[in-house]
Each structure stands twice: as C-alpha cells, then as structure tokens.
Amino acid sequence: MLNLGAGVVQFKNLALVAGVATPAQVSAIAALPGVQSVYLNRQLQYYGQGAGLYALMLHESVPTIRADAVQAMGITGKGMGIAILDSGIDGLYNPDLVYPTHTVQNIKVIFNLSDVVTFKGPAPKPLKQGLDIFAENLPNSETSVGHGTHVAGITAALGTASAGYYKGVAPGAQLVGIGTGDVLFIFFALAGFDYILEHRQDYNIKS
C-alpha cells in the first residue's frame, strides 16, 4: 500500500491495516496478493441513548436473567475486567461507575486521519504499540451521547446512587472504558479492539 502512495496505519493485534487512499489506489490495493477484502470506513450508529437509562431497567432485567440469584451466591464478577467499547464511560459524575476505583481505566481514541495516516515523503516508522492514538486515565471519556455509560451501567453499576436498587449484572467487576469518538467510524472501533487485545492481561479481560 505504501508503494502505491496510500497512507497506512498497521494494527498491532489485528491482521488489518487502515489507510487513506484515492479510488484508483483502492482498486490497486484490492488487487494485491493476499488482500482478502477492502471496506469503507463507514460511520456506525448507536441504538439507544442516555446515561441514566439503565436505571429504568436494571431492577427488572437483573432478576429476569437471574443475575440477582447469582449475586446472592457471592458471584459478582470480582477480579474480572470488562471492556466497554462504546462512546466512553462517565466515571467522574456517575457514582455507580466511579473512576479509578470501579472504572479502573478510561480511554479516549483520539485518532485523526490527517495527522496520523497520511504523510509525505518516506513512510513513517511504526508507532509505539502499533497505534499510539489513545488518551488514557481519563475520569470521563464520555463526551457525546451517553450510550457507553448506559451500557457500563447495565454491565456493572454499583448501585451507589440508588442504595443498591439499580445494581448492574456484575457489580464486582472492574470496568475499562474505551471511548471511540463522538462520531463513531469502523476504524475507531477496530482501534478499540486492538487496545483491548493489547491490554487484556493487564485488566484480566477474558476473550
């Protein structure tokens, strides 16, 4: 791809590359040996919004799936890490997802196509960790729709704000929030997966 003049970023843990290319370059890339598929970096859509929506359903959904019975047996997800790859987690203002004790890592993908992928002259050296495009240790990585906070709440809300009434499915687990941008594209999601694979042992995230 580099020889064809396209800007390229290589994922570290995924057998994929992201690139910026002209239509003619895309056609040439698709014809290269070993290339199995080429996809447009489409914008993705969220379904359901609102940081507080989980409070409207947890008191019903948790018993429905018998998670309350499992919690009563002492199985709460303690010691496990759960990555929430979404719009981010509000660990600053939401006491059920508080950072850094419950949301133990909070990341924002800050990738910028024009800054990172495109280049002039010689090909750039590989970035640290494959893609050095993450802002880590953020109390709040949720800056848009609230969907990631909503999902994190369903997953592992502590119930602090409701005296335990609105508690998530696995409140003992630790959360890793990965905010993939205010406008989510396929590349941002893939970069998030790459981060999870890179750090799964650090936070005991099970595949």
C-alpha positions as a Markdown table, in Angstrom:
| # | Residue | x | y | z |
|---|---|---|---|---|
| 1 | Met | 0.0 | 0.0 | 0.0 |
| 2 | Leu | 2.8 | 2.4 | 0.8 |
| 3 | Asn | 4.4 | 1.8 | -2.6 |
| 4 | Leu | 1.0 | 2.8 | -4.2 |
| 5 | Gly | 1.1 | 6.1 | -2.4 |
| 6 | Ala | -1.6 | 5.4 | 0.2 |
| 7 | Gly | -1.2 | 6.4 | 3.9 |
| 8 | Val | -1.3 | 3.4 | 6.1 |
| 9 | Val | -1.5 | 2.5 | 9.8 |
| 10 | Gln | -0.9 | -1.1 | 10.9 |
| 11 | Phe | -2.8 | -2.6 | 13.8 |
| 12 | Lys | -0.7 | -4.4 | 16.3 |
| 13 | Asn | -3.0 | -7.3 | 17.2 |
| 14 | Leu | -5.3 | -7.4 | 14.2 |
| 15 | Ala | -4.4 | -8.6 | 10.8 |
| 16 | Leu | -5.7 | -5.4 | 9.3 |
| 17 | Val | -4.4 | -2.1 | 8.1 |
| 18 | Ala | -6.2 | 1.3 | 7.9 |
| 19 | Gly | -5.4 | 3.5 | 5.0 |
| 20 | Val | -6.3 | 6.8 | 3.3 |
| 21 | Ala | -6.3 | 6.3 | -0.5 |
| 22 | Thr | -7.8 | 7.5 | -3.7 |
| 23 | Pro | -10.3 | 5.4 | -5.6 |
| 24 | Ala | -7.6 | 4.3 | -8.0 |
| 25 | Gln | -5.3 | 3.4 | -5.2 |
| 26 | Val | -8.1 | 1.4 | -3.5 |
| 27 | Ser | -8.6 | -0.6 | -6.7 |
| 28 | Ala | -4.9 | -1.3 | -6.9 |
| 29 | Ile | -4.8 | -2.3 | -3.3 |
| 30 | Ala | -7.7 | -4.7 | -3.7 |
| 31 | Ala | -5.8 | -6.4 | -6.5 |
| 32 | Leu | -2.6 | -7.0 | -4.4 |
| 33 | Pro | -1.8 | -10.6 | -3.5 |
| 34 | Gly | -3.0 | -11.6 | 0.0 |
| 35 | Val | -5.7 | -8.9 | 0.2 |
| 36 | Gln | -8.9 | -10.6 | 1.2 |
| 37 | Ser | -11.3 | -7.7 | 1.5 |
| 38 | Val | -11.4 | -3.9 | 1.5 |
| 39 | Tyr | -14.0 | -1.9 | 3.4 |
| 40 | Leu | -15.0 | 1.7 | 3.5 |
| 41 | Asn | -14.6 | 3.4 | 6.9 |
| 42 | Arg | -18.3 | 3.8 | 7.4 |
| 43 | Gln | -19.9 | 5.7 | 10.2 |
| 44 | Leu | -21.6 | 3.4 | 12.8 |
| 45 | Gln | -24.9 | 4.1 | 14.6 |
| 46 | Tyr | -25.8 | 3.9 | 18.2 |
| 47 | Tyr | -29.1 | 2.3 | 19.2 |
| 48 | Gly | -30.4 | 3.7 | 22.4 |
| 49 | Gln | -29.0 | 6.7 | 24.3 |
| 50 | Gly | -28.9 | 8.3 | 27.7 |
| 51 | Ala | -26.5 | 7.9 | 30.6 |
| 52 | Gly | -29.4 | 7.3 | 33.0 |
| 53 | Leu | -31.4 | 4.9 | 31.0 |
| 54 | Tyr | -30.0 | 1.8 | 32.8 |
| 55 | Ala | -31.8 | 2.9 | 35.9 |
| 56 | Leu | -35.1 | 2.4 | 34.2 |
| 57 | Met | -34.5 | -1.3 | 33.6 |
| 58 | Leu | -31.9 | -2.8 | 36.0 |
| 59 | His | -34.5 | -3.6 | 38.7 |
| 60 | Glu | -36.3 | -5.7 | 36.2 |
| 61 | Ser | -33.6 | -7.0 | 33.8 |
| 62 | Val | -31.2 | -8.3 | 36.5 |
| 63 | Pro | -33.9 | -10.5 | 38.2 |
| 64 | Thr | -35.1 | -11.6 | 34.7 |
| 65 | Ile | -31.8 | -13.2 | 33.9 |
| 66 | Arg | -31.4 | -14.4 | 37.5 |
| 67 | Ala | -28.3 | -12.3 | 38.0 |
| 68 | Asp | -29.6 | -11.3 | 41.4 |
| 69 | Ala | -29.6 | -15.0 | 42.5 |
| 70 | Val | -26.0 | -15.4 | 41.3 |
| 71 | Gln | -25.0 | -12.3 | 43.2 |
| 72 | Ala | -26.6 | -13.7 | 46.3 |
| 73 | Met | -24.3 | -16.6 | 46.0 |
| 74 | Gly | -21.4 | -14.2 | 46.1 |
| 75 | Ile | -20.6 | -14.3 | 42.4 |
| 76 | Thr | -20.4 | -10.6 | 41.3 |
| 77 | Gly | -17.6 | -10.6 | 38.7 |
| 78 | Lys | -15.0 | -9.7 | 41.3 |
| 79 | Gly | -11.5 | -10.0 | 39.9 |
| 80 | Met | -12.7 | -9.8 | 36.3 |
| 81 | Gly | -12.2 | -6.9 | 33.9 |
| 82 | Ile | -14.9 | -5.9 | 31.4 |
| 83 | Ala | -14.1 | -3.7 | 28.5 |
| 84 | Ile | -16.8 | -1.3 | 27.3 |
| 85 | Leu | -16.0 | -0.3 | 23.7 |
| 86 | Asp | -18.6 | 2.4 | 23.1 |
| 87 | Ser | -18.9 | 6.1 | 23.4 |
| 88 | Gly | -17.0 | 6.2 | 26.7 |
| 89 | Ile | -17.8 | 6.0 | 30.4 |
| 90 | Asp | -18.6 | 8.8 | 32.8 |
| 91 | Gly | -16.6 | 7.8 | 35.8 |
| 92 | Leu | -16.4 | 11.4 | 37.1 |
| 93 | Tyr | -20.1 | 12.3 | 37.7 |
| 94 | Asn | -21.7 | 8.9 | 37.9 |
| 95 | Pro | -21.2 | 7.3 | 41.3 |
| 96 | Asp | -22.1 | 3.9 | 40.1 |
| 97 | Leu | -19.2 | 3.8 | 37.7 |
| 98 | Val | -16.7 | 5.9 | 39.6 |
| 99 | Tyr | -13.1 | 6.3 | 38.3 |
| 100 | Pro | -10.5 | 5.0 | 39.2 |
| 101 | Thr | -11.8 | 2.5 | 41.8 |
| 102 | His | -14.5 | 0.9 | 39.7 |
| 103 | Thr | -13.8 | 2.1 | 36.2 |
| 104 | Val | -10.1 | 1.3 | 36.5 |
| 105 | Gln | -9.1 | 2.6 | 33.1 |
| 106 | Asn | -10.8 | 5.1 | 30.9 |
| 107 | Ile | -9.5 | 5.8 | 27.4 |
| 108 | Lys | -10.5 | 8.1 | 24.5 |
| 109 | Val | -9.5 | 7.2 | 21.0 |
| 110 | Ile | -8.1 | 10.4 | 19.6 |
| 111 | Phe | -7.2 | 9.2 | 16.1 |
| 112 | Asn | -7.1 | 11.9 | 13.4 |
| 113 | Leu | -6.8 | 10.7 | 9.8 |
| 114 | Ser | -5.0 | 13.8 | 8.5 |
| 115 | Asp | -2.4 | 13.7 | 11.3 |
| 116 | Val | -1.7 | 10.0 | 11.7 |
| 117 | Val | -2.3 | 8.2 | 8.5 |
| 118 | Thr | -1.5 | 10.5 | 5.6 |
| 119 | Phe | 2.1 | 11.5 | 5.1 |
| 120 | Lys | 4.5 | 12.9 | 2.5 |
| 121 | Gly | 8.0 | 11.6 | 1.7 |
| 122 | Pro | 9.3 | 8.4 | 3.2 |
| 123 | Ala | 7.0 | 6.0 | 5.0 |
| 124 | Pro | 6.8 | 6.8 | 8.8 |
| 125 | Lys | 8.2 | 4.4 | 11.4 |
| 126 | Pro | 5.7 | 2.2 | 13.2 |
| 127 | Leu | 4.1 | 4.0 | 16.1 |
| 128 | Lys | 4.5 | 2.8 | 19.7 |
| 129 | Gln | 2.1 | -0.1 | 20.4 |
| 130 | Gly | 1.1 | -0.2 | 16.8 |
| 131 | Leu | -1.3 | 2.8 | 17.1 |
| 132 | Asp | -0.3 | 5.4 | 19.6 |
| 133 | Ile | -3.7 | 7.2 | 19.4 |
| 134 | Phe | -5.1 | 6.8 | 22.9 |
| 135 | Ala | -5.6 | 9.2 | 25.7 |
| 136 | Glu | -5.6 | 7.1 | 28.9 |
| 137 | Asn | -6.5 | 7.7 | 32.6 |
| 138 | Leu | -9.5 | 9.9 | 31.9 |
| 139 | Pro | -12.1 | 10.3 | 34.7 |
| 140 | Asn | -14.7 | 10.9 | 32.0 |
| 141 | Ser | -14.3 | 9.5 | 28.4 |
| 142 | Glu | -17.9 | 10.1 | 27.6 |
| 143 | Thr | -18.3 | 13.3 | 25.7 |
| 144 | Ser | -21.3 | 12.7 | 23.5 |
| 145 | Val | -24.4 | 10.5 | 23.6 |
| 146 | Gly | -24.2 | 8.7 | 26.9 |
| 147 | His | -24.5 | 5.3 | 25.3 |
| 148 | Gly | -21.3 | 3.9 | 26.7 |
| 149 | Thr | -22.2 | 5.0 | 30.2 |
| 150 | His | -25.6 | 3.4 | 29.8 |
| 151 | Val | -24.0 | 0.0 | 28.7 |
| 152 | Ala | -21.5 | 0.2 | 31.5 |
| 153 | Gly | -24.3 | 0.7 | 34.0 |
| 154 | Ile | -26.2 | -2.3 | 32.8 |
| 155 | Thr | -23.0 | -4.3 | 33.0 |
| 156 | Ala | -21.6 | -3.4 | 36.4 |
| 157 | Ala | -23.3 | -0.4 | 38.1 |
| 158 | Leu | -22.5 | -0.4 | 41.8 |
| 159 | Gly | -25.9 | 0.8 | 42.8 |
| 160 | Thr | -24.4 | 3.6 | 44.9 |
| 161 | Ala | -26.8 | 6.3 | 43.7 |
| 162 | Ser | -29.9 | 4.2 | 44.5 |
| 163 | Ala | -28.9 | 2.5 | 47.7 |
| 164 | Gly | -28.3 | -0.8 | 45.8 |
| 165 | Tyr | -31.7 | -0.8 | 43.9 |
| 166 | Tyr | -30.2 | -0.2 | 40.5 |
| 167 | Lys | -27.3 | -2.6 | 40.5 |
| 168 | Gly | -25.7 | -4.0 | 37.4 |
| 169 | Val | -25.3 | -7.6 | 36.3 |
| 170 | Ala | -21.6 | -7.9 | 37.6 |
| 171 | Pro | -21.1 | -5.0 | 40.1 |
| 172 | Gly | -17.9 | -6.6 | 41.4 |
| 173 | Ala | -16.1 | -6.5 | 38.1 |
| 174 | Gln | -13.8 | -3.7 | 37.1 |
| 175 | Leu | -14.6 | -1.6 | 34.0 |
| 176 | Val | -12.3 | -0.5 | 31.2 |
| 177 | Gly | -14.0 | 2.3 | 29.2 |
| 178 | Ile | -12.9 | 2.9 | 25.6 |
| 179 | Gly | -14.5 | 6.0 | 24.1 |
| 180 | Thr | -14.4 | 5.7 | 20.3 |
| 181 | Gly | -15.2 | 9.2 | 19.5 |
| 182 | Asp | -18.2 | 11.5 | 19.2 |
| 183 | Val | -18.7 | 10.3 | 15.6 |
| 184 | Leu | -18.0 | 6.6 | 15.5 |
| 185 | Phe | -16.4 | 5.0 | 12.5 |
| 186 | Ile | -15.3 | 1.5 | 11.8 |
| 187 | Phe | -11.7 | 2.4 | 12.2 |
| 188 | Phe | -12.3 | 3.8 | 15.7 |
| 189 | Ala | -14.0 | 0.5 | 16.8 |
| 190 | Leu | -11.1 | -1.6 | 15.4 |
| 191 | Ala | -8.6 | 0.6 | 17.2 |
| 192 | Gly | -10.5 | 0.0 | 20.4 |
| 193 | Phe | -10.4 | -3.8 | 19.8 |
| 194 | Asp | -6.7 | -3.5 | 19.2 |
| 195 | Tyr | -6.3 | -1.7 | 22.6 |
| 196 | Ile | -8.3 | -4.4 | 24.3 |
| 197 | Leu | -6.2 | -7.2 | 22.9 |
| 198 | Glu | -3.0 | -5.3 | 23.8 |
| 199 | His | -4.1 | -4.8 | 27.5 |
| 200 | Arg | -6.3 | -7.8 | 28.2 |
| 201 | Gln | -3.9 | -9.3 | 30.7 |
| 202 | Asp | -3.3 | -6.0 | 32.5 |
| 203 | Tyr | -7.0 | -5.9 | 33.4 |
| 204 | Asn | -7.9 | -9.6 | 33.2 |
| 205 | Ile | -10.3 | -9.1 | 30.3 |
| 206 | Lys | -11.4 | -12.5 | 29.1 |
| 207 | Ser | -12.0 | -13.1 | 25.4 |
